């Protein structure tokens, strides 16, 4: 009898163990399935939150720079319309309504008798003046009417590229390149006060300075002949941050202390902070030149130099 009770007890325990194992297996399977479903839902949500960029094209020819004028709520787009150093009098500035994206293609037209533009690149605003870099001259226009207001030739420059302003003073980079993008040795940073230009930094260590930006009272620079980001301090390079790739062009400062930087080599736009790691936030963008940023709508504005279009990317 005792033996029968022992056997019965062992049978009950075995059945209980089997039941428990099945229950654990079922729970684990359900958990895995739930995790898979959650991951799939997250992936779907993430994909839905990253819409395809909107393109502005048709009216553009070799766009080099995009600048957001918050006061007028418009985008200015500089169009070289040919070779970057050609004195051909056919460069132009397009103006785009930021809300409707309606384009005024040749708002400032270099082919008209009263305006001169050859190969316009970087732009900056001071007061009611729109400053435009044009080969070896910085030209001024009324930012509301487009009327010409004068020019500032910078003797000895070869490839004026980007512009930035600190509210009163305009800074411009000379990338020191020829038509084949080979060095000419004029690499420099200039500042313009009133109608006078002054060279404040120069030398091969600047590595074809390109994009300029102001942050916390400092002038920041990225290099086209390298992959460096640095502040300019008393005419010298400050602490250098090395980015993942080179041929850097556009530079935009963000409110959190990070920078957006476009790279031709990577076909990407990087984001990061000085001294930290930069990662790509936009990929597969050919010839990304002097990028702009619409702070009202949180839009990254990317001119595709070789594709004659500008893409608009929402940023989270």
RODO-2510 file (C-alpha; in nm, 4 decimals, decimal comma):
residues 316
     n   res          X          Y          Z
     1     x     0,0000     0,0000     0,0000
     2     x     0,2795     0,2342     0,0904
     3     x     0,4495     0,1608    -0,2367
     4     x     0,1293     0,2489    -0,4231
     5     x     0,1040     0,5797    -0,2342
     6     x     0,4668     0,6653    -0,3169
     7     x     0,4142     0,5860    -0,6857
     8     x     0,0946     0,7939    -0,6916
     9     x     0,2716     1,0858    -0,5240
    10     x     0,5578     1,0719    -0,7722
    11     x     0,3097     1,0644    -1,0606
    12     x     0,1327     1,3758    -0,9285
    13     x     0,4636     1,5604    -0,8869
    14     x     0,5719     1,4657    -1,2399
    15     x     0,2444     1,5903    -1,3870
    16     x     0,2756     1,9142    -1,1896
    17     x     0,6320     1,9655    -1,3166
    18     x     0,5239     1,9016    -1,6760
    19     x     0,2349     2,1476    -1,6349
    20     x     0,4649     2,4113    -1,4869
    21     x     0,7179     2,3677    -1,7687
    22     x     0,4425     2,4055    -2,0304
    23     x     0,3177     2,7171    -1,8527
    24     x     0,6663     2,8718    -1,8448
    25     x     0,7217     2,7851    -2,2103
    26     x     0,3873     2,9388    -2,3060
    27     x     0,4636     3,2534    -2,1037
    28     x     0,8092     3,2867    -2,2629
    29     x     0,6591     3,2400    -2,6093
    30     x     0,3926     3,5007    -2,5393
    31     x     0,6558     3,7396    -2,4056
    32     x     0,8708     3,6911    -2,7180
    33     x     0,5696     3,7444    -2,9409
    34     x     0,4706     4,0569    -2,7487
    35     x     0,8274     4,1937    -2,7747
    36     x     0,8353     4,1238    -3,1473
    37     x     0,4994     4,2975    -3,1934
    38     x     0,6113     4,5976    -2,9885
    39     x     0,9364     4,6221    -3,1882
    40     x     0,7453     4,6028    -3,5157
    41     x     0,5060     4,8730    -3,3970
    42     x     0,7970     5,0939    -3,2883
    43     x     0,9676     5,0453    -3,6243
    44     x     0,6470     5,1323    -3,8069
    45     x     0,5958     5,4418    -3,5900
    46     x     0,9551     5,5497    -3,6433
    47     x     0,9236     5,5084    -4,0202
    48     x     0,5998     5,7052    -4,0179
    49     x     0,7722     5,9837    -3,8204
    50     x     1,0432     6,0257    -4,0883
    51     x     0,8648     6,1496    -4,4023
    52     x     1,0407     6,1889    -4,7345
    53     x     1,2012     6,5318    -4,7775
    54     x     1,0277     6,7916    -4,9921
    55     x     1,2264     6,9169    -5,2933
    56     x     1,2471     7,2612    -5,4474
    57     x     1,3686     7,2294    -5,8039
    58     x     1,3069     7,3441    -6,1589
    59     x     1,3839     7,7086    -6,0864
    60     x     1,7296     7,6395    -5,9410
    61     x     2,0668     7,6155    -6,1147
    62     x     2,3730     7,5085    -5,9140
    63     x     2,2340     7,6181    -5,5759
    64     x     2,5144     7,6804    -5,3272
    65     x     2,3574     7,8299    -5,0153
    66     x     2,0209     7,8568    -4,8363
    67     x     1,9528     8,1283    -4,5771
    68     x     1,6366     8,1635    -4,3685
    69     x     1,5160     8,5207    -4,3087
    70     x     1,2936     8,4792    -4,0021
    71     x     1,1672     8,8374    -4,0135
    72     x     1,0178     8,7937    -4,3622
    73     x     0,9646     8,4159    -4,3266
    74     x     1,1415     8,3455    -4,6556
    75     x     1,4329     8,1355    -4,7794
    76     x     1,7038     8,2938    -4,9934
    77     x     1,8794     8,0513    -5,2300
    78     x     2,1979     8,1542    -5,4116
    79     x     2,2308     8,0060    -5,7612
    80     x     2,5738     7,9998    -5,9266
    81     x     2,4165     7,8985    -6,2590
    82     x     2,7414     7,7709    -6,4079
    83     x     3,1003     7,7307    -6,2904
    84     x     3,1865     7,8491    -5,9361
    85     x     3,4465     8,1015    -6,0554
    86     x     3,2973     8,2098    -6,3882
    87     x     3,2527     8,5838    -6,4347
    88     x     2,9441     8,5351    -6,6514
    89     x     2,6915     8,7805    -6,5013
    90     x     2,4183     8,5163    -6,4784
    91     x     2,4117     8,4256    -6,1087
    92     x     2,0888     8,4869    -5,9209
    93     x     1,9115     8,4723    -5,5852
    94     x     1,5784     8,2922    -5,5537
    95     x     1,3302     8,3848    -5,2811
    96     x     1,0947     8,1176    -5,1442
    97     x     0,7889     8,1689    -4,9248
    98     x     0,8632     7,9419    -4,6269
    99     x     0,4970     7,8617    -4,5655
   100     x     0,3758     7,7916    -4,9210
   101     x     0,7170     7,7144    -5,0815
   102     x     0,6212     7,9389    -5,3731
   103     x     0,9394     8,0351    -5,5564
   104     x     1,0414     8,3685    -5,7080
   105     x     1,3182     8,2182    -5,9252
   106     x     1,5259     8,5244    -6,0136
   107     x     1,4354     8,7633    -5,7354
   108     x     1,7829     8,9158    -5,7764
   109     x     1,8990     8,8599    -6,1339
   110     x     2,2688     8,9069    -6,2156
   111     x     2,1909     8,9324    -6,5867
   112     x     1,9924     9,2535    -6,5377
   113     x     2,1715     9,5855    -6,6018
   114     x     2,1205     9,7145    -6,2464
   115     x     2,2473     9,4018    -6,0643
   116     x     2,5793     9,2209    -6,0657
   117     x     2,6051     8,8556    -5,9652
   118     x     2,8425     8,6035    -6,1190
   119     x     2,8731     8,3014    -5,8920
   120     x     2,6914     8,3814    -5,5655
   121     x     2,7607     8,1555    -5,2692
   122     x     2,7215     8,2255    -4,8951
   123     x     2,4837     8,4905    -4,7607
   124     x     2,4312     8,6834    -4,4377
   125     x     2,1938     8,9507    -4,3088
   126     x     2,2768     9,2661    -4,1147
   127     x     1,9845     9,4999    -4,0606
   128     x     1,8119     9,5410    -4,3951
   129     x     2,1187     9,4384    -4,5941
   130     x     2,1665     9,0990    -4,7589
   131     x     2,5376     9,0294    -4,8092
   132     x     2,6395     8,7816    -5,0806
   133     x     2,9844     8,6291    -5,1474
   134     x     3,0705     8,6456    -5,5192
   135     x     3,4162     8,5107    -5,6183
   136     x     3,6350     8,7975    -5,4859
   137     x     3,3684     9,0542    -5,3940
   138     x     3,0995     9,0758    -5,1287
   139     x     2,7855     9,2388    -5,2694
   140     x     2,5080     9,4102    -5,0739
   141     x     2,1370     9,4121    -5,1588
   142     x     1,8235     9,5312    -4,9847
   143     x     1,6869     9,2153    -4,8236
   144     x     1,3262     9,3270    -4,8765
   145     x     1,3331     9,4688    -5,2284
   146     x     1,6448     9,3050    -5,3730
   147     x     1,7807     9,6401    -5,4888
   148     x     2,1628     9,6621    -5,5103
   149     x     2,3293     9,8678    -5,2354
   150     x     2,6986     9,8428    -5,3143
   151     x     2,9919     9,6031    -5,3056
   152     x     3,3109     9,5370    -5,1075
   153     x     3,5978     9,3984    -5,3194
   154     x     3,8491     9,1920    -5,1185
   155     x     4,1841     9,2216    -5,2932
   156     x     4,3899     8,9041    -5,3216
   157     x     4,1027     8,6612    -5,2605
   158     x     4,0258     8,3789    -5,5030
   159     x     3,7227     8,1850    -5,3758
   160     x     3,4987     8,3741    -5,1351
   161     x     3,2652     8,1130    -4,9964
   162     x     3,0567     8,1424    -4,6806
   163     x     2,9324     8,4427    -4,4844
   164     x     2,8052     8,4897    -4,1297
   165     x     2,7201     8,7979    -3,9254
   166     x     2,7314     8,8713    -3,5526
   167     x     2,4715     9,1481    -3,5751
   168     x     2,7029     9,4253    -3,6949
   169     x     3,0113     9,2657    -3,8494
   170     x     3,0180     9,0231    -4,1440
   171     x     3,2770     8,7448    -4,1700
   172     x     3,3649     8,5716    -4,4972
   173     x     3,5801     8,2687    -4,5779
   174     x     3,8215     8,2512    -4,8705
   175     x     3,8587     7,8806    -4,9450
   176     x     4,1665     7,9481    -5,1579
   177     x     4,0618     7,7276    -5,4498
   178     x     4,0760     7,7534    -5,8276
   179     x     3,8201     7,6375    -6,0839
   180     x     3,9433     7,2781    -6,0499
   181     x     3,9167     7,2977    -5,6687
   182     x     4,2970     7,2973    -5,6344
   183     x     4,4597     7,5213    -5,3763
   184     x     4,5646     7,8754    -5,4644
   185     x     4,7195     7,9436    -5,1241
   186     x     4,4894     8,2334    -5,0343
   187     x     4,3094     8,0443    -4,7532
   188     x     4,1815     8,3125    -4,5140
   189     x     3,9037     8,4548    -4,2990
   190     x     3,8042     8,8176    -4,3499
   191     x     3,5803     9,0528    -4,1568
   192     x     3,3801     9,3374    -4,3055
   193     x     3,2897     9,6422    -4,1005
   194     x     3,0964     9,9034    -4,2917
   195     x     3,2441     9,8972    -4,6414
   196     x     3,5939     9,7849    -4,5448
   197     x     3,7386     9,4360    -4,5402
   198     x     4,0197     9,3141    -4,3149
   199     x     4,1981     8,9791    -4,3174
   200     x     4,1942     8,8350    -3,9650
   201     x     4,3408     8,4871    -4,0250
   202     x     4,5272     8,3175    -4,3091
   203     x     4,7539     8,0276    -4,3914
   204     x     4,7495     7,6646    -4,5116
   205     x     4,6580     7,5423    -4,1624
   206     x     4,3051     7,6752    -4,2284
   207     x     4,2675     7,3944    -4,4860
   208     x     4,0353     7,5710    -4,7296
   209     x     3,8011     7,7286    -4,4727
   210     x     3,4406     7,6998    -4,5821
   211     x     3,1348     7,7109    -4,3551
   212     x     3,1215     7,9827    -4,0889
   213     x     2,8911     8,0212    -3,7884
   214     x     2,8630     8,2244    -3,4690
   215     x     2,8021     8,0510    -3,1347
   216     x     2,8417     8,1990    -2,7856
   217     x     3,0264     8,4993    -2,9233
   218     x     3,2827     8,2869    -3,1100
   219     x     3,3406     8,2469    -3,4819
   220     x     3,3444     7,8780    -3,5824
   221     x     3,4880     7,7303    -3,9021
   222     x     3,4744     7,4010    -4,0931
   223     x     3,7276     7,3002    -4,3569
   224     x     3,6722     7,1833    -4,7127
   225     x     4,0256     7,0432    -4,7495
   226     x     3,9955     6,8507    -4,4253
   227     x     3,7423     6,7328    -4,1717
   228     x     3,7926     6,9888    -3,8981
   229     x     3,5655     7,2084    -3,6879
   230     x     3,7289     7,4781    -3,4757
   231     x     3,6743     7,8233    -3,3243
   232     x     3,8850     8,1148    -3,4450
   233     x     4,0559     8,2747    -3,1459
   234     x     4,2709     8,5854    -3,1906
   235     x     4,3348     8,4929    -3,5519
   236     x     4,4398     8,1368    -3,4701
   237     x     4,2746     7,7951    -3,4733
   238     x     4,1325     7,6960    -3,1383
   239     x     4,0735     7,3384    -3,0229
   240     x     3,9992     7,1190    -3,3246
   241     x     3,7178     6,8640    -3,3394
   242     x     3,7688     6,6023    -3,6112
   243     x     3,4553     6,4860    -3,7913
   244     x     3,3997     6,1379    -3,9403
   245     x     3,4456     6,2565    -4,2995
   246     x     3,5719     6,5553    -4,4964
   247     x     3,4963     6,8103    -4,7680
   248     x     3,2907     6,9978    -4,5100
   249     x     3,0724     7,2800    -4,6350
   250     x     2,7694     7,4145    -4,4462
   251     x     2,7710     7,4913    -4,0740
   252     x     2,4638     7,5668    -3,8573
   253     x     2,4553     7,6240    -3,4801
   254     x     2,1644     7,4736    -3,2860
   255     x     2,0073     7,5951    -2,9612
   256     x     2,1396     7,2967    -2,7624
   257     x     2,5022     7,3822    -2,8390
   258     x     2,5398     7,1288    -3,1200
   259     x     2,6317     7,1957    -3,4824
   260     x     2,4923     7,0658    -3,8101
   261     x     2,7687     7,0126    -4,0695
   262     x     2,7343     6,9000    -4,4308
   263     x     2,9978     6,6720    -4,5858
   264     x     3,0438     6,6112    -4,9578
   265     x     3,2635     6,3063    -4,8946
   266     x     3,0069     6,1367    -4,6704
   267     x     2,7047     6,2602    -4,8673
   268     x     2,5593     6,3373    -4,5285
   269     x     2,4794     6,5970    -4,2650
   270     x     2,6412     6,5380    -3,9264
   271     x     2,5299     6,6590    -3,5854
   272     x     2,7370     6,6846    -3,2706
   273     x     2,9005     6,9115    -3,0155
   274     x     3,2576     7,0449    -3,0185
   275     x     3,4864     6,7917    -2,8545
   276     x     3,2230     6,5194    -2,8846
   277     x     3,1123     6,2591    -3,1360
   278     x     2,9450     6,3652    -3,4599
   279     x     2,6931     6,1261    -3,6171
   280     x     2,5046     6,1492    -3,9465
   281     x     2,1398     6,2517    -3,9165
   282     x     2,0766     6,2791    -4,2918
   283     x     2,2312     6,0338    -4,5387
   284     x     2,2463     5,9898    -4,9163
   285     x     2,2438     6,3592    -5,0052
   286     x     2,4672     6,4290    -5,3035
   287     x     2,6850     6,7423    -5,3037
   288     x     2,5353     6,8980    -4,9868
   289     x     2,6572     7,2575    -4,9915
   290     x     2,5878     7,5504    -4,7551
   291     x     2,2936     7,4259    -4,5476
   292     x     2,0356     7,6478    -4,3780
   293     x     1,7923     7,6016    -4,0908
   294     x     1,4322     7,7151    -4,0461
   295     x     1,4063     7,7453    -3,6667
   296     x     1,0333     7,8199    -3,6800
   297     x     0,9446     7,4875    -3,8456
   298     x     1,2540     7,2893    -3,7422
   299     x     1,3553     7,2290    -4,1022
   300     x     1,7014     7,1503    -4,2341
   301     x     1,7498     7,3085    -4,5787
   302     x     2,0033     7,1299    -4,8002
   303     x     2,1213     7,2700    -5,1359
   304     x     2,2337     6,9930    -5,3716
   305     x     2,5071     7,1710    -5,5662
   306     x     2,5333     6,9215    -5,8521
   307     x     2,1647     6,8319    -5,8730
   308     x     2,0129     7,1824    -5,8914
   309     x     1,7635     7,1285    -5,6120
   310     x     1,7109     7,2024    -5,2441
   311     x     1,5645     6,9401    -5,0102
   312     x     1,3740     7,0208    -4,6910
   313     x     1,4174     6,7730    -4,4044
   314     x     1,2062     6,7887    -4,0851
   315     x     1,4216     6,7560    -3,7743
   316     x     1,2915     6,6069    -3,4515
***
